[in-house]
Amino acid sequence: MKNVQVSFVIPVYNAEEFLPKCINSILNQSYKDVEIICVNDGSNDRSLKVIEDFAAKNDNIKVINQENKGIAAARNKGIQSASGKYVWFVDADDWIKEGSLIQIYEKAEKDNLDIVCFNVANYDNKTGDILENQFFPPNYFPMDWERAVYTYKNYKNMFWGNFSVVNKLYNREFLQKNNMKFIENLKFEDHPFHLKTFLLAEKIGVINESLYFYRKNTKKSFMNKIESDKRIFDMFDVMTENKNILQELDKYDEFRTRYLEYMVLMFVEMFMNSTSMFIKPGFFKRMKKYFKEVESNQDDLKAIWLSKQSLVFIEVLSSNWLIFLLKYRLLSFGLKSVSYLKRFDN
């Protein structure tokens, strides 16, 4: 197809129920210079048949079929196959808002952006409820966020907020120049990709509107919860990769304290809210080991002692998993509480 400006990359795995809405939301956009790359990642339902039927009727849809390798590998395959000026990653059970593409594309063109960020609405598949503007905390961007072009230096705390890639349009040349790939065989693969692209981008723009619908509470979501419980230990490798990226780009000293605060909060939040009781003892043991490694580095130890998370850090090192769990539940130490997240405002 000639004159492709936007390449949509859709990893597909057992999503036959939701694929029509996803693909139609792209086909029905007013802006038409697009290609849709559907990477079937070893689905064992009718997903491949669904996307092949769409491709038979639409010459701007490409179908790539591969054995199951995971979402990161599927996205990497999509990047390799893309020909558009921009790339937008869309998950197969989600969809994009009517009229969103032209709005995002025109902003990218007007300001010659490497990345365009936009907000997301959560759609509850059980109740049909929609919650707008769910991906950015209130103070994530500067106050005049929609009227200017930014780099990472403009953000109060790029370690607390949204690490997803589905609410961003990427300049493909920017991705190629920096050899951007998702780390395969790793859960939470968005985190390192987001961190590195934000640190490298020279021009970032923002649209503070919910232009993407993220579907929650599906049968697939339930299965992902079970799988996530098994793969939640991947976050330790992700955190190490994030540190490696900061060091590789010579930015670790600049971000040391923020990174360490984020590390403590992320691990504790996962321990408190995202793991089953069967997983908690092993996760806490691994978390304590990770904290001891931080403790062994004098510069890191000094930074964490002077940070807002020093007491939490000490508590993990001095407690066992059950005491820690009970103590913070009794103290209502929920990381989802607004009062707690206000610690990131400064």
C-alpha positions as CSV (number, residue, x, y, z in Angstrom):
1,M,0.0,0.0,0.0
2,K,1.3,3.4,-1.0
3,N,1.5,6.6,1.2
4,V,1.2,4.8,4.6
5,Q,1.5,7.3,7.4
6,V,0.5,5.3,10.4
7,S,1.2,1.6,11.0
8,F,-1.1,0.0,13.6
9,V,0.5,-3.1,15.3
10,I,-1.9,-5.5,16.9
11,P,-0.6,-8.6,18.7
12,V,-3.3,-11.2,18.5
13,Y,-3.7,-14.1,20.9
14,N,-7.1,-15.8,21.4
15,A,-9.0,-12.6,20.9
16,E,-11.7,-13.6,18.4
17,E,-14.5,-12.1,20.5
18,F,-13.0,-8.6,20.5
19,L,-11.1,-8.4,17.3
20,P,-13.9,-7.1,15.1
21,K,-14.5,-4.0,17.3
22,C,-10.7,-3.4,17.6
23,I,-10.1,-3.5,13.8
24,N,-13.3,-1.7,12.9
25,S,-12.4,1.1,15.2
26,I,-9.3,1.7,13.1
27,L,-10.9,1.1,9.7
28,N,-13.7,3.6,10.5
29,Q,-11.4,6.5,11.3
30,S,-11.7,9.5,9.0
31,Y,-7.9,9.4,8.3
32,K,-7.3,6.5,5.9
33,D,-3.5,6.5,5.1
34,V,-2.9,3.6,7.5
35,E,-1.9,-0.1,7.5
36,I,-3.0,-2.6,10.1
37,I,-0.4,-5.3,11.0
38,C,-2.1,-8.2,12.8
39,V,0.5,-10.5,14.3
40,N,-1.2,-13.8,15.2
41,D,0.8,-15.2,18.1
42,G,-0.1,-18.8,18.0
43,S,-3.8,-18.4,18.8
44,N,-5.8,-21.6,19.3
45,D,-9.2,-20.0,18.8
46,R,-10.6,-18.5,15.6
47,S,-8.5,-15.3,15.8
48,L,-6.5,-16.1,12.7
49,K,-9.7,-16.7,10.7
50,V,-11.1,-13.4,11.9
51,I,-8.1,-11.4,10.8
52,E,-7.7,-13.3,7.5
53,D,-11.4,-12.5,6.7
54,F,-10.7,-8.8,7.4
55,A,-7.5,-8.9,5.3
56,A,-9.5,-10.4,2.4
57,K,-11.8,-7.4,2.3
58,N,-9.2,-4.7,3.1
59,D,-5.9,-4.4,1.3
60,N,-4.3,-2.3,4.0
61,I,-4.4,-5.2,6.5
62,K,-1.3,-7.5,6.8
63,V,-1.5,-10.8,8.6
64,I,1.6,-12.3,10.1
65,N,1.3,-15.8,11.6
66,Q,3.8,-17.1,14.1
67,E,4.1,-19.6,16.9
68,N,3.4,-18.4,20.3
69,K,6.3,-16.2,21.5
70,G,4.5,-13.6,23.6
71,I,3.3,-10.0,23.1
72,A,6.8,-8.5,23.0
73,A,7.9,-10.8,20.1
74,A,4.7,-10.0,18.3
75,R,5.2,-6.3,18.7
76,N,8.8,-6.6,17.5
77,K,7.6,-8.4,14.4
78,G,5.1,-5.7,13.8
79,I,7.8,-3.0,14.1
80,Q,10.0,-4.9,11.6
81,S,7.0,-5.1,9.1
82,A,5.8,-1.5,9.5
83,S,6.2,1.0,6.7
84,G,4.4,4.0,8.1
85,K,5.9,7.2,9.4
86,Y,4.4,6.5,12.8
87,V,3.6,3.3,14.8
88,W,0.7,2.8,17.2
89,F,0.5,-0.4,19.3
90,V,-3.1,-1.5,19.9
91,D,-4.1,-4.5,21.9
92,A,-6.6,-6.9,20.3
93,D,-9.2,-6.6,23.0
94,D,-9.2,-2.8,23.1
95,W,-10.3,-0.1,20.6
96,I,-9.6,3.5,19.7
97,K,-12.0,6.5,19.9
98,E,-13.7,7.7,16.8
99,G,-11.8,10.6,15.3
100,S,-8.8,10.0,17.5
101,L,-6.3,9.2,14.7
102,I,-6.5,12.5,12.8
103,Q,-6.2,14.4,16.1
104,I,-3.0,12.5,17.1
105,Y,-1.5,12.5,13.6
106,E,-2.0,16.2,13.1
107,K,-0.3,17.0,16.4
108,A,2.6,14.7,15.6
109,E,3.0,16.4,12.2
110,K,2.5,20.0,13.5
111,D,5.2,19.7,16.1
112,N,7.5,17.1,14.4
113,L,7.2,14.9,17.5
114,D,9.0,11.7,18.4
115,I,6.2,10.6,20.7
116,V,2.6,11.7,21.2
117,C,1.0,10.7,24.5
118,F,-2.7,10.7,25.2
119,N,-5.0,9.5,27.9
120,V,-7.0,6.3,28.2
121,A,-10.5,5.3,29.3
122,N,-11.0,2.0,31.2
123,Y,-14.0,0.0,30.0
124,D,-15.3,-2.6,32.4
125,N,-16.4,-5.6,30.3
126,K,-18.7,-6.9,33.1
127,T,-20.6,-3.7,33.9
128,G,-20.1,-1.5,30.8
129,D,-18.9,1.3,33.0
130,I,-16.3,3.7,31.5
131,L,-13.8,5.6,33.6
132,E,-12.1,8.5,31.7
133,N,-8.5,9.7,31.9
134,Q,-7.1,6.8,33.8
135,F,-3.5,6.6,32.7
136,F,-1.9,9.9,33.8
137,P,-1.8,11.1,37.5
138,P,-2.9,14.7,37.9
139,N,0.6,16.1,38.3
140,Y,2.4,13.9,35.7
141,F,2.8,16.7,33.2
142,P,3.5,20.4,33.5
143,M,0.4,22.6,33.7
144,D,0.5,23.8,30.1
145,W,1.1,20.2,28.9
146,E,-1.0,20.5,25.7
147,R,0.5,23.7,24.4
148,A,4.2,22.9,24.3
149,V,6.8,20.3,23.3
150,Y,8.7,18.5,26.0
151,T,11.5,16.2,26.9
152,Y,11.8,13.9,29.9
153,K,13.2,16.9,31.9
154,N,9.8,18.6,32.0
155,Y,8.1,15.8,33.9
156,K,7.9,15.9,37.7
157,N,8.4,12.1,38.1
158,M,8.5,9.9,35.0
159,F,8.8,6.9,37.2
160,W,5.3,7.2,38.6
161,G,2.5,7.2,36.1
162,N,1.8,5.2,33.0
163,F,4.3,2.9,31.4
164,S,2.0,1.5,28.7
165,V,2.8,1.9,25.0
166,V,-0.8,1.7,23.8
167,N,-1.5,5.3,24.6
168,K,1.4,6.6,22.5
169,L,2.1,7.3,18.9
170,Y,5.8,6.7,18.0
171,N,7.8,8.1,15.1
172,R,9.1,5.0,13.4
173,E,12.4,6.7,12.3
174,F,12.9,7.5,16.0
175,L,12.4,3.9,17.0
176,Q,14.7,2.6,14.2
177,K,17.4,5.1,14.9
178,N,17.6,4.0,18.6
179,N,17.1,0.3,17.7
180,M,14.1,0.1,20.0
181,K,12.8,-3.4,20.7
182,F,10.7,-5.0,23.4
183,I,12.5,-7.4,25.7
184,E,11.1,-10.8,24.9
185,N,10.0,-13.5,27.3
186,L,9.5,-11.0,30.0
187,K,6.3,-9.8,31.7
188,F,5.9,-6.0,32.1
189,E,7.8,-5.5,28.8
190,D,6.3,-2.0,28.4
191,H,8.4,-0.6,31.3
192,P,11.9,-0.6,29.8
193,F,10.6,0.3,26.3
194,H,8.7,3.3,27.7
195,L,11.6,4.5,29.9
196,K,14.2,4.3,27.2
197,T,12.0,6.0,24.5
198,F,11.1,8.9,27.0
199,L,14.7,9.4,27.9
200,L,15.8,9.5,24.2
201,A,12.9,11.5,22.7
202,E,13.8,15.1,21.8
203,K,10.1,16.1,21.3
204,I,7.2,14.7,23.2
205,G,3.7,16.0,22.9
206,V,0.5,15.4,25.0
207,I,-3.2,15.3,24.3
208,N,-5.1,15.2,27.6
209,E,-8.1,13.3,26.3
210,S,-9.1,9.7,26.5
211,L,-8.5,8.5,22.9
212,Y,-8.0,4.8,23.7
213,F,-10.4,2.3,25.4
214,Y,-8.8,-0.3,27.6
215,R,-11.0,-3.3,28.2
216,K,-10.9,-4.8,31.7
217,N,-12.5,-7.8,33.4
218,T,-12.7,-10.2,30.6
219,K,-12.2,-14.0,30.8
220,K,-8.8,-13.3,29.3
221,S,-8.1,-10.8,32.1
222,F,-8.8,-13.5,34.6
223,M,-6.4,-15.9,32.9
224,N,-3.8,-13.1,32.7
225,K,-4.2,-12.6,36.5
226,I,-3.3,-16.3,37.0
227,E,-0.4,-16.0,34.6
228,S,0.7,-12.7,36.2
229,D,0.9,-14.3,39.6
230,K,3.4,-16.8,38.2
231,R,5.3,-14.1,36.2
232,I,5.2,-11.3,38.8
233,F,8.8,-12.2,39.7
234,D,9.8,-10.8,36.2
235,M,9.5,-7.3,37.8
236,F,12.8,-7.8,39.5
237,D,14.4,-8.4,36.1
238,V,12.5,-5.4,34.7
239,M,13.7,-3.2,37.5
240,T,17.3,-4.3,36.8
241,E,16.8,-3.5,33.1
242,N,15.5,-0.1,33.9
243,K,18.6,0.6,36.0
244,N,20.8,-0.7,33.1
245,I,19.1,1.7,30.8
246,L,19.7,4.7,33.1
247,Q,23.4,3.7,33.3
248,E,23.7,3.0,29.6
249,L,22.4,6.5,28.9
250,D,24.6,8.1,31.6
251,K,21.5,9.2,33.6
252,Y,21.6,7.1,36.7
253,D,23.1,9.7,38.9
254,E,20.5,12.2,37.8
255,F,17.7,9.7,38.6
256,R,19.2,7.6,41.4
257,T,16.8,8.8,44.2
258,R,13.7,8.7,42.0
259,Y,14.5,5.3,40.6
260,L,15.1,3.9,44.1
261,E,11.9,5.3,45.4
262,Y,10.0,3.9,42.5
263,M,11.7,0.5,43.0
264,V,10.7,0.4,46.6
265,L,7.1,1.4,45.9
266,M,6.7,-0.9,43.0
267,F,7.9,-4.0,44.8
268,V,5.8,-3.2,48.0
269,E,2.7,-2.4,45.9
270,M,3.0,-5.7,44.1
271,F,3.6,-7.6,47.4
272,M,0.6,-5.9,49.0
273,N,-1.9,-5.8,46.2
274,S,-0.9,-8.0,43.2
275,T,0.2,-11.3,44.7
276,S,-1.8,-14.2,46.1
277,M,-1.1,-15.5,49.7
278,F,0.7,-18.4,48.1
279,I,3.1,-16.2,46.3
280,K,3.8,-13.6,49.0
281,P,6.4,-15.4,51.0
282,G,8.6,-16.1,48.0
283,F,8.1,-12.6,46.6
284,F,9.0,-11.0,49.9
285,K,12.1,-13.1,50.2
286,R,13.2,-11.9,46.7
287,M,12.3,-8.3,47.5
288,K,14.4,-8.4,50.6
289,K,17.4,-9.9,48.7
290,Y,17.0,-7.1,46.1
291,F,17.0,-4.5,48.9
292,K,20.1,-6.0,50.4
293,E,21.9,-5.6,47.0
294,V,20.9,-1.9,47.1
295,E,22.2,-1.7,50.7
296,S,25.6,-3.0,49.6
297,N,26.1,0.1,47.3
298,Q,27.1,3.1,49.4
299,D,25.8,5.7,47.0
300,D,22.5,3.9,46.6
301,L,22.2,3.4,50.3
302,K,22.8,7.0,51.0
303,A,20.2,8.0,48.5
304,I,17.5,5.7,49.8
305,W,18.2,6.7,53.4
306,L,17.6,10.3,52.5
307,S,14.5,9.5,50.4
308,K,10.8,9.5,51.3
309,Q,10.9,5.7,51.2
310,S,13.6,5.1,53.8
311,L,11.3,3.8,56.5
312,V,9.6,1.3,54.1
313,F,13.0,0.1,52.9
314,I,14.2,-0.4,56.5
315,E,10.9,-2.2,57.4
316,V,11.3,-4.7,54.6
317,L,14.9,-5.5,55.6
318,S,14.0,-6.0,59.3
319,S,10.7,-7.9,59.0
320,N,9.4,-11.2,57.8
321,W,6.7,-11.3,55.2
322,L,3.7,-11.9,57.5
323,I,4.6,-9.2,60.0
324,F,5.2,-6.7,57.2
325,L,1.8,-7.6,55.6
326,L,-0.2,-7.4,58.8
327,K,1.5,-4.2,60.0
328,Y,0.8,-2.3,56.8
329,R,-2.7,-3.6,56.4
330,L,-3.5,-2.5,59.9
331,L,-2.0,0.9,59.2
332,S,-4.1,1.1,56.0
333,F,-0.9,1.5,54.1
334,G,-2.6,0.9,50.7
335,L,-0.4,2.1,47.9
336,K,-3.6,2.9,46.0
337,S,-4.7,5.6,48.4
338,V,-4.6,9.2,47.2
339,S,-2.8,10.4,50.3
340,Y,0.0,8.0,49.8
341,L,0.5,8.9,46.1
342,K,0.8,12.6,47.1
343,R,4.3,11.7,48.2
344,F,5.2,11.9,44.5
345,D,3.9,15.4,44.0
346,N,7.2,17.2,45.0
